[in-house]
Amino acid sequence: MSILRDDLKAKVSRIFAQNLENEVKIRYFTQDFECEFCKETRMLLEELAALSQKIRLEVYDFVADAKKAKEFGVDKIPATILSGKVECKVRFFGIPSGYEFTSLVEDIVDVSKGQSRLPPQLVSKVRSITKPTHIQVFVTPTCPYCPKAVRTAHQLAIENPNITADMVESIEFPHLANRYSVMAVPKTVINDKIEFVGALPEEQFIDYVLKA
């Protein structure tokens, strides 16, 4: 059974053919039990990787490859991490389905180019961040506003290695949704200090990160 429709595969294949520059590595952490969407996420990533020779998928078992999971800071699954010519911390926790599939495709394109789509004046602000910064964006697959917040966070991580940016699927990780009182999405939490709800303009989003 295929996860992606044939017409969607054709569309994404064209996007990759026209836009991918360097190889993109997808590291996927999974396990065969006690993980509701691990199988579906792996199928999705396998179908996506098959659409371009510039995408390389590496699959790790969360338990058997515990050292690798620790190396990349993976503490929950399913976990998907993108990296290109330069390592960055663009991460998805939970299946990137629904509206978040677009985030995944656009992230792959940006990671392959090694740069975000942020305007130059915002890139300078992002690169001025010198301390480790962790951004978590809580989403649901049916939220049309969530990809904007996820994409902004991930673009920050592409531009600055000090930034780790996570998409966290709220339904799959209810304990985290409860911990951070996620009542509406997208909800962004930065360094467990600063939080806000909604898909803010990029500059305003970055200002919150600088505050944190």
matplotlib code that plots the C-alpha trace (Angstrom):
import matplotlib.pyplot as plt

x = [0.0, 1.3, 1.2, 1.5, -0.8, 0.7, -0.1, 1.5, 4.6, 4.8, 4.5, 7.1, 9.5, 9.3, 10.0, 13.1, 14.4, 14.2, 15.4, 17.7, 21.3, 23.3, 22.6, 20.1, 20.4, 17.3, 18.0, 14.9, 14.6, 11.9, 11.0, 8.6, 6.5, 4.8, 5.0, 1.6, 2.9, 6.4, 5.5, 3.5, 6.3, 8.9, 6.8, 6.3, 10.0, 10.9, 8.5, 9.8, 13.5, 12.7, 11.7, 15.3, 18.8, 19.9, 18.0, 19.6, 17.5, 19.1, 16.9, 17.9, 16.2, 15.6, 16.6, 19.3, 20.9, 20.6, 24.0, 23.1, 19.8, 21.7, 24.2, 21.4, 19.4, 16.5, 14.4, 11.1, 9.9, 9.1, 11.9, 13.1, 16.2, 17.3, 20.9, 22.8, 26.3, 26.4, 24.9, 21.8, 19.1, 15.9, 13.7, 10.2, 8.8, 5.7, 4.5, 4.9, 1.5, -1.4, -0.3, 3.1, 4.0, 4.6, 6.9, 9.0, 9.3, 10.2, 12.7, 14.4, 14.8, 16.3, 18.6, 19.9, 20.8, 22.3, 20.3, 16.9, 14.4, 14.7, 15.5, 19.2, 18.4, 16.7, 19.5, 21.9, 19.7, 19.4, 23.2, 23.8, 22.5, 25.5, 23.9, 22.2, 18.5, 15.8, 12.6, 9.6, 6.6, 3.5, 1.2, -1.6, -1.7, -5.1, -3.9, -3.4, -1.5, 1.1, 3.4, 4.3, 5.5, 7.3, 9.0, 10.1, 11.7, 13.4, 14.8, 16.4, 18.0, 19.3, 21.0, 22.4, 23.9, 23.2, 19.5, 17.6, 14.1, 11.5, 8.1, 6.2, 2.9, 0.7, -1.7, 1.2, 2.9, 0.0, 2.4, 4.3, 1.2, 0.0, 3.3, 3.4, -0.4, -1.0, -4.6, -4.3, -1.8, 0.6, 2.2, 5.9, 8.1, 11.6, 14.1, 11.2, 11.1, 9.2, 6.1, 3.4, 0.5, -0.1, 1.8, 3.7, 5.5, 9.1, 10.6, 8.3, 9.1, 12.8, 12.4, 10.9, 13.8, 16.3, 14.4, 14.9]
y = [0.0, 3.4, 6.4, 9.1, 9.4, 9.1, 12.7, 13.9, 11.8, 13.3, 16.8, 16.4, 14.6, 17.7, 20.0, 17.9, 17.7, 21.4, 22.5, 20.0, 21.0, 18.9, 15.5, 15.5, 12.9, 11.8, 10.1, 8.3, 6.7, 4.1, 0.8, -2.0, -1.8, 0.8, 3.4, 4.1, 5.9, 4.6, 2.2, 4.8, 7.4, 5.0, 4.2, 7.9, 8.6, 5.7, 6.8, 10.4, 9.3, 7.2, 10.4, 11.7, 10.2, 13.2, 12.0, 9.3, 7.7, 6.1, 4.1, 3.5, 1.5, 3.6, 0.9, -1.1, 2.2, 4.0, 5.6, 7.1, 8.4, 10.0, 11.5, 13.3, 14.1, 11.8, 11.1, 10.1, 8.5, 8.6, 11.1, 12.5, 14.6, 16.4, 17.4, 18.5, 19.5, 21.2, 19.5, 21.3, 20.5, 20.4, 17.8, 16.3, 14.3, 12.5, 11.8, 14.8, 14.2, 16.4, 20.1, 19.2, 17.2, 20.5, 21.6, 18.4, 18.9, 22.6, 21.8, 19.2, 21.8, 24.4, 21.9, 20.8, 24.4, 25.0, 28.2, 29.4, 31.6, 34.3, 37.9, 38.9, 41.3, 38.5, 36.1, 38.4, 38.6, 34.8, 34.3, 36.6, 34.0, 32.4, 30.3, 26.9, 27.5, 24.9, 25.7, 23.3, 24.0, 22.0, 21.1, 18.9, 17.5, 19.3, 22.8, 25.0, 27.6, 25.3, 24.8, 28.6, 28.3, 25.0, 26.4, 29.6, 27.5, 25.2, 28.0, 29.4, 26.0, 25.9, 29.3, 28.8, 25.6, 26.8, 26.4, 23.1, 23.3, 20.6, 20.0, 18.1, 16.4, 17.1, 14.1, 11.6, 13.2, 14.1, 14.1, 17.0, 18.8, 18.6, 19.6, 22.8, 23.4, 23.2, 24.3, 25.6, 25.1, 26.1, 26.7, 27.6, 27.0, 28.4, 27.1, 26.3, 30.0, 31.9, 30.7, 32.0, 30.7, 31.4, 31.6, 34.9, 36.9, 35.8, 38.9, 38.8, 35.0, 35.8, 38.6, 36.0, 33.7, 36.5, 37.2, 33.6]
z = [0.0, -1.0, 1.4, -1.3, -4.2, -7.7, -8.7, -5.5, -6.1, -9.6, -8.3, -5.6, -8.0, -10.2, -7.3, -6.3, -9.9, -10.3, -6.8, -5.1, -5.2, -2.8, -1.1, 1.7, 4.4, 6.3, 9.6, 10.8, 14.3, 14.8, 16.5, 15.7, 18.9, 21.1, 18.4, 16.7, 13.6, 13.2, 10.3, 8.4, 8.9, 7.5, 4.5, 3.8, 4.0, 1.9, -0.9, -0.6, -0.8, -3.9, -5.7, -6.0, -6.1, -4.0, -0.9, 1.3, 4.0, 7.0, 9.4, 13.0, 15.7, 18.8, 21.2, 19.2, 18.0, 21.4, 21.0, 17.7, 19.2, 22.0, 19.6, 17.8, 20.9, 20.0, 23.0, 21.4, 18.2, 15.3, 14.8, 11.5, 11.2, 8.0, 7.2, 4.1, 3.2, 6.6, 9.6, 11.0, 13.5, 11.6, 13.3, 13.1, 16.0, 14.8, 11.3, 9.0, 7.3, 6.3, 6.1, 7.6, 4.5, 2.7, 5.5, 5.0, 1.2, 1.5, 4.3, 2.1, -0.7, 1.7, 3.4, 0.0, -0.8, 2.6, 3.1, 4.2, 2.4, 5.0, 3.8, 4.4, 7.3, 9.2, 8.5, 10.2, 13.3, 13.4, 13.0, 15.9, 18.3, 20.0, 22.8, 22.3, 21.6, 21.4, 19.6, 19.8, 17.6, 18.5, 15.6, 14.4, 10.8, 10.1, 11.2, 8.1, 10.0, 11.6, 8.6, 8.7, 12.3, 11.6, 8.5, 10.3, 13.1, 10.7, 8.6, 11.8, 12.4, 8.8, 9.3, 12.7, 14.2, 17.7, 17.0, 17.3, 15.8, 16.4, 14.9, 17.6, 16.7, 19.7, 19.3, 19.2, 22.3, 24.6, 27.7, 26.1, 25.0, 28.6, 30.0, 27.9, 28.2, 24.4, 24.0, 20.5, 17.7, 16.5, 19.9, 20.0, 23.1, 23.2, 25.7, 28.0, 28.8, 26.1, 24.4, 22.1, 20.0, 16.3, 13.1, 13.6, 10.9, 10.6, 12.2, 15.2, 15.6, 15.6, 18.2, 20.6, 20.0, 20.7, 24.0, 25.0]

ax = plt.figure().add_subplot(projection="3d")
ax.plot(x, y, z, "-o")
ax.set_aspect("equal")
plt.show()
